[in-house]
Amino acid sequence: MWIRLVVAGLVVLALAGRATAWNSTGHMAVALLAWKQLDAEQRRAAHQLLKTHPHYRRYLAEARPEGVAEDEWAFLRAATWPDWVRETPEHHASDLKPFHHAPWHYINLPFVAPADAGQFAPADLTPPTPNVVTALNAAFDALLARQENAEDAAIHFCWVLHLAGDIHQPLHCASLVSHRYPPPRGDEGGNRLAITPSKRPESLHTYWDGLLGKNTHYQAIEGIVKRVDAASEHDPELATKLRAHTTVESWSEESFAQAVKFAYLDGQLPTVDYRQVEGGEIPHSEVPVLPADYASTAREVAQRQAALGGWRLAAMVKQITAAK
């Protein structure tokens, strides 16, 4: 209830003065959208919180571009930190493993394939926990309570900055469930489905992760934010959505609805199995090409979701920095 009342109030006040899950690029864009809505004192408080992070010099403040303030850069990098601590082929630092929590990044809200309607028991379709909803709520509540040490608070702050982005990427909140992709994992948010956007196949999830862009240079992030802001000023749905969805749970349900309608095309999107493509069982030439108007619509959805994520994240940061 706390989140519903206060976040709703803040976004309505913010909109009154305005015309109006992602890869690193997407997360930094959402963070920059939020940063631009903070005043000087809120930015100072956010930076003081981040400076106590165990990886502040090692990662948050590292590789700062010339001309970009340290507080702003650390804020943007903090939004990508939960992905940085993942174990990847390029990054096997064992001291980072305790910080990585894979299930926190998503929630498998089930979209049952139309052909398999009624084939699964309701209990089988309950999303496992923890997930992005429980993790974001927990991190936010911990920061409002102010009962933890400074280092833990900084870590939780990074998770809030990151998960507020993840929960607005539609395929971080939905999973296609079918006879081939049974619950609880389903198609793993589109990771098991292959499509061809242009030249080469990729997973549906990867495609949506990259819809805001893939360039992590600061100037590129600024460009994305300008485009999102420009689109938001003429988007009649933005204010309606901000007022209608005022809890973390409802944000995930909102993203789920976007995934069903625009990512999966209500179950009509032609796909093949991504693992079979990787294994060579299905040649690249047989991976379905996206429908003609799919890309432009998906980009519009991604920009709207980024705008929503930026507004909502700013509202959360304002509450966090005001907590005593």
C-alpha positions in Angstrom: 0.0 0.0 0.0 2.9 2.3 0.8 4.2 1.9 -2.7 0.8 2.4 -4.3 0.0 5.6 -2.5 3.3 7.4 -2.6 4.5 6.4 -6.1 1.1 7.3 -7.6 1.2 10.7 -6.0 4.7 11.5 -7.2 4.1 10.6 -10.8 0.9 12.6 -11.0 2.6 15.6 -9.5 5.5 15.2 -12.0 3.2 14.9 -15.0 1.4 18.1 -14.0 4.4 20.1 -15.0 5.0 18.3 -18.3 3.4 18.3 -21.7 3.0 15.1 -21.9 14.7 -5.4 -18.6 17.1 -4.5 -21.2 20.7 -4.7 -22.0 23.2 -2.3 -20.4 22.0 0.4 -22.9 18.4 0.0 -21.9 19.2 0.0 -18.2 21.3 3.1 -18.4 18.6 4.9 -20.5 16.0 4.2 -17.8 18.4 5.3 -15.1 19.2 8.6 -17.0 15.5 9.2 -17.5 15.0 8.9 -13.7 18.2 11.0 -12.9 16.9 13.9 -14.9 13.8 14.1 -12.7 15.8 14.3 -9.5 16.7 17.7 -7.9 20.2 18.5 -6.6 19.6 17.3 -3.1 18.1 14.0 -4.2 21.1 13.4 -6.5 23.5 14.2 -3.7 21.7 11.7 -1.4 21.7 9.0 -4.1 25.4 9.4 -4.7 26.2 9.3 -1.0 24.3 6.0 -0.8 26.2 4.6 -3.8 29.6 5.6 -2.6 29.4 3.0 0.2 29.1 0.2 -2.4 31.9 -2.4 -2.2 32.4 -2.1 -6.0 32.2 1.7 -6.2 35.7 2.3 -7.5 36.0 -1.1 -9.2 32.8 -0.7 -11.2 30.3 2.1 -10.5 32.7 5.0 -11.0 35.0 3.2 -13.4 35.4 4.2 -17.1 33.7 7.6 -16.6 33.6 9.6 -19.8 35.1 13.0 -19.9 32.6 15.7 -19.1 30.2 13.4 -17.3 29.8 14.1 -13.5 30.9 11.2 -11.2 27.5 11.2 -9.4 25.6 10.8 -12.6 27.9 8.2 -14.1 27.8 6.1 -10.9 24.0 6.2 -10.9 23.9 5.0 -14.5 26.5 2.3 -13.9 24.7 1.2 -10.7 21.7 0.3 -12.8 23.9 -2.3 -14.7 25.8 -3.7 -11.7 23.4 -6.7 -11.1 24.2 -7.8 -14.7 27.9 -7.2 -14.2 28.1 -9.7 -11.3 26.6 -12.4 -13.5 29.0 -15.3 -14.3 29.6 -15.1 -18.0 32.3 -16.6 -20.3 34.1 -13.2 -20.2 33.7 -12.6 -16.5 34.5 -15.4 -14.0 35.5 -13.4 -10.9 34.6 -15.8 -8.1 34.3 -13.0 -5.5 31.3 -11.6 -7.4 29.3 -14.8 -7.4 27.6 -14.2 -4.0 26.1 -11.0 -5.4 24.4 -12.7 -8.4 20.7 -13.7 -8.0 19.4 -14.9 -11.4 15.7 -15.4 -10.4 15.5 -11.8 -9.3 15.6 -10.4 -12.8 12.3 -11.8 -14.1 9.0 -13.3 -13.3 7.4 -16.2 -15.3 3.9 -15.0 -15.6 2.4 -17.7 -17.8 0.9 -17.1 -21.2 -0.6 -20.4 -22.2 -0.4 -21.0 -25.9 -3.9 -20.9 -27.4 -3.5 -24.5 -28.7 -2.8 -25.7 -25.1 -5.5 -23.8 -23.3 -6.9 -25.8 -20.4 -4.0 -28.3 -20.4 -2.3 -27.1 -17.2 -3.5 -27.1 -13.6 -3.7 -23.6 -12.0 -1.1 -24.7 -9.4 1.4 -25.4 -12.2 1.0 -21.9 -13.5 1.9 -20.1 -10.3 5.2 -18.2 -10.8 8.1 -19.4 -8.6 9.6 -17.1 -6.0 11.8 -15.2 -5.6 11.3 -13.2 -8.7 11.5 -9.6 -10.0 8.4 -8.6 -8.1 9.4 -10.0 -4.7 13.0 -8.8 -5.1 12.1 -5.2 -6.1 9.6 -4.9 -3.3 12.1 -6.3 -0.8 15.0 -4.1 -1.8 12.8 -1.0 -1.8 11.3 -1.8 1.6 14.7 -2.4 3.0 15.9 1.0 1.9 12.8 2.7 3.3 13.3 1.0 6.6 16.9 2.2 6.9 17.8 -0.6 9.3 20.8 -2.1 7.4 24.4 -1.1 7.1 25.6 1.3 4.5 27.2 -1.3 2.2 24.0 -3.5 2.2 21.9 -0.4 1.5 24.1 0.5 -1.5 23.7 -3.0 -2.9 19.9 -2.9 -2.4 19.9 0.5 -4.2 21.6 -1.0 -7.2 19.0 -3.7 -7.3 16.2 -1.1 -7.2 17.8 0.8 -10.1 18.2 -2.4 -12.1 15.0 -4.2 -11.4 12.9 -1.1 -12.1 14.3 -1.4 -15.6 13.9 -5.2 -15.8 10.3 -5.2 -14.8 9.4 -2.9 -17.7 11.0 -5.1 -20.3 7.9 -7.2 -21.4 9.7 -10.5 -21.8 11.1 -10.2 -18.2 7.5 -10.6 -17.1 6.1 -13.3 -19.4 6.8 -16.9 -20.4 5.0 -18.8 -23.2 3.7 -22.1 -21.8 2.9 -25.0 -24.1 3.2 -28.7 -24.5 6.7 -28.2 -25.8 7.6 -25.5 -23.2 5.8 -26.7 -20.0 5.6 -24.7 -16.7 7.1 -23.3 -14.6 9.9 -22.2 -17.0 7.9 -22.2 -20.3 9.9 -20.6 -23.1 12.0 -18.7 -20.5 10.7 -15.3 -21.5 11.4 -15.9 -25.2 14.9 -17.3 -24.7 13.8 -20.6 -26.2 12.3 -19.0 -29.3 14.2 -18.0 -32.4 13.3 -15.3 -34.9 15.2 -13.5 -37.6 15.0 -9.7 -37.2 17.0 -8.9 -40.3 20.1 -10.9 -41.3 20.8 -13.4 -38.5 18.6 -15.4 -36.1 18.5 -14.5 -32.5 16.3 -15.4 -29.5 13.1 -13.4 -29.1 14.2 -12.3 -25.6 17.6 -11.0 -26.9 15.8 -9.0 -29.6 13.5 -7.3 -27.0 16.5 -6.7 -24.7 18.2 -4.7 -27.4 15.2 -2.6 -28.7 16.5 0.6 -27.2 19.9 0.2 -28.7 23.3 -1.5 -28.0 25.7 1.5 -27.8 26.7 2.2 -24.2 28.6 5.5 -24.9 27.1 8.3 -22.8 26.2 10.3 -25.9 24.2 7.4 -27.3 22.3 7.0 -24.0 21.5 10.7 -24.1 20.2 10.3 -27.6 17.9 7.5 -26.5 16.6 9.5 -23.7 15.8 12.5 -26.0 13.9 10.1 -28.3 12.0 8.6 -25.5 11.1 12.0 -24.1 10.0 13.3 -27.5 7.8 10.2 -28.0 6.4 10.5 -24.5 5.2 14.1 -25.0 2.8 12.8 -27.7 1.8 9.6 -26.0 -1.7 9.7 -24.7 -1.3 6.3 -23.0 1.6 7.3 -20.7 -0.3 9.3 -18.1 -3.1 6.8 -18.1 -0.8 3.9 -17.4 1.1 5.8 -14.7 -2.2 6.4 -12.9 -3.6 2.9 -13.5 -0.6 0.9 -12.4 0.8 2.0 -9.1 2.3 -1.2 -7.5 5.2 -3.3 -8.4 2.9 -6.2 -9.0 0.7 -4.3 -11.4 3.8 -3.1 -13.3 4.7 -6.8 -14.0 1.1 -7.4 -15.1 1.3 -4.4 -17.4 4.5 -5.7 -18.9 3.0 -9.2 -19.2 0.1 -7.7 -21.3 2.5 -6.0 -23.6 4.4 -9.2 -24.1 1.3 -11.2 -25.0 0.0 -8.6 -27.4 3.2 -7.3 -29.0 6.0 -9.8 -28.4 4.1 -13.0 -28.9 1.4 -11.5 -31.1 -1.3 -13.3 -29.0 0.4 -16.6 -29.8 0.5 -16.0 -33.5 4.2 -15.1 -33.9 6.0 -17.6 -36.1 9.1 -19.0 -34.3 11.3 -22.1 -34.1 13.2 -23.6 -31.2 16.4 -21.5 -30.5 18.3 -24.5 -29.1 17.7 -26.4 -32.3 19.0 -23.4 -34.3 22.1 -23.3 -32.1 22.7 -27.0 -32.5 22.4 -26.8 -36.3 19.2 -29.0 -36.5 17.4 -26.0 -38.0 19.3 -24.0 -40.6 19.3 -20.2 -40.4 17.3 -20.0 -43.6 14.4 -21.7 -41.9 14.1 -19.4 -39.0 11.0 -17.2 -39.5 11.6 -13.5 -40.4 9.7 -11.1 -38.2 6.5 -9.7 -39.8 6.9 -6.4 -41.7 5.5 -4.1 -39.1 6.7 -6.0 -36.0 10.0 -4.0 -35.5 8.4 -0.5 -35.6 5.7 -1.5 -33.2 8.1 -3.2 -30.9 10.3 -0.1 -30.8 7.3 2.1 -29.9 6.4 -0.3 -27.0 10.0 -0.3 -25.8 10.2 3.4 -25.7 6.9 3.7 -23.8 8.1 1.0 -21.3 11.4 2.9 -20.8 9.5 6.1 -20.2 7.2 4.4 -17.6 10.3 2.8 -16.0 12.0 6.2 -15.8 9.1 7.9 -14.2 8.5 5.1 -11.7 12.1 4.7 -10.8 12.5 8.4 -10.2 9.5 8.2 -7.8 11.1 5.4 -5.9 14.5 7.1 -5.7 12.8 10.3 -4.3 11.2 8.2 -1.5 14.5 6.4 -0.8 16.5 9.6 -0.6 13.9 11.1 1.7 13.8 8.2 4.1 15.6 8.9 7.4 
